[in-house]
Amino acid sequence: MRYKVAPPVRSRAFLETVRDAIPLVPDSEADCCRAIQTATDVSDRETAQEYLVFLQALGLVAESQRGYYRTRTDPDRTALGTAFEESVFGADVLIAALGPEPVDADAAFDALRGEVPRWERERHADWEAVWRERTGRLLEWAVLFGLVEKTAAGYRRPTGGRTAP
């Protein structure tokens, strides 16, 4: 399953705080979002929900019939990067499109443009603006997880593999 969520980029410490706010015993989405808001500076429920689903994509949170709960795994940066690339829609396409020469977010968006589902294009009045913003967020998350390097000229594949933790 691929998740289309790409919340604002924050630190790994922030992700840990969000994860720790989610109970081990399944709870409702509303209660989990409220817990995220209480534990962090996230002020609105919609953004809290984005982080909840993003953590689910990363394997830090799971969902059962009774609600969301924190997983007991403690993945490192490499595991988070792998989960991000495999589970977040568009991440793999963007990462694969990068080479040794830096490209800006707009050029990276061009690689993703054809992958955006038709219903997503019809859902937004200016779908390209929405997906350009999402592309920028995906690239920044990829940097955080060591999958991409950010330079003054743009984004590129790390020289010599993943970037250092």
C-alpha positions as CSV (number, residue, x, y, z in Angstrom):
1,M,0.0,0.0,0.0
2,R,1.2,3.5,-0.9
3,Y,0.3,6.5,1.2
4,K,0.0,9.9,-0.5
5,V,0.6,11.9,2.6
6,A,3.6,14.3,2.8
7,P,3.2,16.5,6.0
8,P,5.5,19.4,6.6
9,V,9.1,18.2,7.1
10,R,10.3,18.1,10.7
11,S,13.2,16.4,12.5
12,R,13.5,12.7,13.4
13,A,13.2,13.8,17.1
14,F,9.8,15.4,16.2
15,L,8.7,12.1,14.6
16,E,9.8,10.3,17.8
17,T,7.7,12.7,19.9
18,V,4.7,12.2,17.6
19,R,5.2,8.4,17.8
20,D,5.5,8.5,21.6
21,A,2.2,10.4,21.8
22,I,0.3,7.5,20.2
23,P,-0.8,4.9,22.8
24,L,0.3,1.2,22.7
25,V,-3.3,0.3,23.0
26,P,-5.4,1.1,19.9
27,D,-7.3,4.4,20.2
28,S,-9.5,6.4,17.8
29,E,-8.1,8.6,15.1
30,A,-9.6,11.7,16.8
31,D,-7.9,10.8,20.1
32,C,-4.6,10.1,18.5
33,C,-4.7,13.4,16.6
34,R,-5.5,15.2,19.8
35,A,-2.5,13.5,21.5
36,I,-0.2,14.6,18.7
37,Q,-1.5,18.2,19.0
38,T,-1.0,18.1,22.8
39,A,2.6,16.6,22.5
40,T,3.8,19.0,19.8
41,D,3.3,22.4,18.3
42,V,0.9,21.1,15.6
43,S,-2.2,23.3,16.0
44,D,-4.7,21.8,13.6
45,R,-6.3,18.4,13.4
46,E,-5.7,18.0,9.7
47,T,-1.9,18.3,10.0
48,A,-2.0,16.0,13.0
49,Q,-3.8,13.4,10.9
50,E,-1.2,13.8,8.2
51,Y,1.6,13.0,10.7
52,L,-0.4,10.1,12.0
53,V,-0.8,8.5,8.6
54,F,2.8,9.4,7.7
55,L,4.0,7.5,10.8
56,Q,1.8,4.6,9.7
57,A,3.6,4.6,6.3
58,L,6.9,4.6,8.1
59,G,5.9,1.6,10.3
60,L,6.0,3.6,13.5
61,V,2.2,3.5,14.0
62,A,-0.2,0.8,12.9
63,E,-4.0,0.6,12.6
64,S,-6.4,-2.0,13.8
65,Q,-10.2,-2.2,13.8
66,R,-10.1,-0.5,17.2
67,G,-7.9,2.4,16.1
68,Y,-4.3,3.5,15.8
69,Y,-1.5,2.3,18.1
70,R,2.3,2.8,18.4
71,T,4.4,-0.1,17.2
72,R,7.1,-1.5,19.4
73,T,9.8,-1.4,16.7
74,D,12.5,1.3,16.9
75,P,13.7,1.7,13.3
76,D,16.9,3.5,12.6
77,R,17.4,6.1,9.8
78,T,18.1,3.4,7.2
79,A,14.9,1.5,8.1
80,L,12.9,4.8,8.0
81,G,14.4,5.6,4.6
82,T,13.5,2.2,3.2
83,A,9.9,2.5,4.6
84,F,9.6,6.0,3.2
85,E,10.8,5.0,-0.3
86,E,8.6,1.9,-0.4
87,S,5.4,3.2,1.2
88,V,5.0,6.9,0.4
89,F,3.6,7.6,-3.0
90,G,6.1,9.3,-5.4
91,A,9.1,8.9,-3.1
92,D,10.6,6.1,-5.2
93,V,10.0,7.9,-8.5
94,L,11.6,11.1,-7.3
95,I,14.6,9.3,-5.8
96,A,15.1,7.2,-9.0
97,A,14.9,10.4,-11.1
98,L,17.8,12.0,-9.4
99,G,21.3,11.6,-10.6
100,P,24.8,12.9,-9.6
101,E,24.0,16.4,-10.8
102,P,21.6,18.5,-8.6
103,V,18.2,19.3,-9.9
104,D,15.7,21.8,-8.4
105,A,12.3,20.7,-7.0
106,D,10.5,21.9,-10.2
107,A,12.7,19.6,-12.4
108,A,12.1,16.7,-9.9
109,F,8.3,17.4,-10.1
110,D,8.5,16.8,-13.9
111,A,9.6,13.2,-13.2
112,L,6.5,12.7,-10.9
113,R,4.0,14.6,-13.0
114,G,3.0,11.6,-15.1
115,E,2.5,9.4,-12.0
116,V,-0.1,11.7,-10.4
117,P,-3.4,9.9,-10.7
118,R,-6.2,11.5,-12.7
119,W,-8.5,11.7,-9.8
120,E,-5.9,13.7,-7.9
121,R,-5.6,16.1,-10.8
122,E,-9.3,16.6,-10.9
123,R,-9.6,17.0,-7.1
124,H,-7.7,20.3,-6.9
125,A,-8.3,23.5,-8.9
126,D,-4.5,23.9,-9.3
127,W,-3.3,20.3,-8.9
128,E,0.2,21.2,-10.1
129,A,0.7,23.7,-7.3
130,V,-0.4,21.1,-4.8
131,W,1.9,18.4,-6.2
132,R,4.8,20.8,-6.5
133,E,4.5,21.5,-2.8
134,R,4.2,17.8,-2.1
135,T,7.3,17.1,-4.3
136,G,9.3,19.6,-2.2
137,R,8.2,17.9,1.0
138,L,9.0,14.5,-0.3
139,L,12.5,15.6,-1.3
140,E,13.1,17.2,2.1
141,W,11.9,14.0,3.8
142,A,14.3,12.0,1.5
143,V,17.1,14.3,2.7
144,L,16.2,13.7,6.3
145,F,16.3,9.9,5.8
146,G,19.6,10.0,4.0
147,L,18.3,9.0,0.6
148,V,19.0,12.4,-1.1
149,E,21.6,15.1,-0.7
150,K,20.6,18.8,-0.8
151,T,23.1,21.2,-2.3
152,A,22.8,24.9,-3.1
153,A,21.9,23.9,-6.7
154,G,19.2,21.4,-5.7
155,Y,18.8,17.7,-4.9
156,R,20.9,14.8,-6.1
157,R,21.7,11.2,-5.3
158,P,24.2,10.9,-2.5
159,T,27.7,10.4,-3.7
160,G,28.8,7.0,-2.4
161,G,25.4,5.8,-1.3
162,R,23.2,7.1,1.5
163,T,24.2,10.1,3.4
164,A,25.7,9.8,6.9
165,P,23.3,9.6,9.8
